[in-house]
């Protein structure tokens, strides 16, 4: 008789990865590849942050609604100033764009400060301090994986 004993962290990790694959295959029927990738990345980010912060079930239930609200505000802010400089823009347009980008960065810091206070009701400050770094780490991993895939495709041709 085989007996498996998983600790809380391993059980959570297994459960999160199961949810990740379930959500990916469920969305695969959608047909919208971009939406599928977005959903897949979001699920991977949830698993990554939950695991790295070692969130308990109680913390997760409080944390994710607050964090999702935070991300929605940040994403909305970034979308509002998502302008790319181009060589045909006037100096006035370029200057306005630069100031708008700086204003957005300032507003992003204000949003982060506001949500630090809200997140303290869900998780301890030491985990909040790790959170912003983990978001950056996750983004870097995604970019690195994308580069590796592109290099693999180019090398395989």
C-alpha positions, 0 to 999 in steps of 0.5 A, a space after each residue: 500500500 502506497 501512502 502519499 503525504 503532501 505538506 500544505 505548500 505542495 498541496 496548494 501548488 498541485 491544486 493551483 497547477 491543476 486549476 491552471 491546466 483546467 482553465 487553459 483547456 476550458 478556454 481552448 474551446 473559445 478559439 480566441 488565441 490571444 484571450 487564451 494566452 491572457 487567461 493562461 498567463 493570469 493563471 500562471 501568475 496566480 500560481 506563482 504569486 500564491 506559491 512564492 508568498 506561501 499564501 494560506 487559504 485564508 490569506 488567499 481569500 482576502 488577498 486576491 480580490 484586493 490584488 485584482 482590483 489593484 491590477 485593474 486600476 494599474 492596467 486601466 491607467 497604463 491603457 490610458 497612456 499607451 502611446 508610442 512615440 513615432 518620428 512623425 510626431 511634432 515636438 509639442 506632441 512628443 513633449 505632451 506624451 512625455 509629461 503624460 507618461 510621467 504623470 501616469 508613473 506618479 499616479 501609479 505610485 499613488 495607486 501602489 501606496 493606496 493598495 499597500 494599505 488595503 493589502 495589509 488587511 489581507 497579508 502581512 507587510 513582509 509579504 506585501 514587500 515581496 509582492 512587487 518584486 514577485 510581479 517583476 520576477 514573473 514578468 521577467 520569466 515570461 519574457 525570457 520564456 518567450 525569447 527562448 521559444 522564438 530562438 527555438 523556432 529560429 534554430 529549428 528551421 
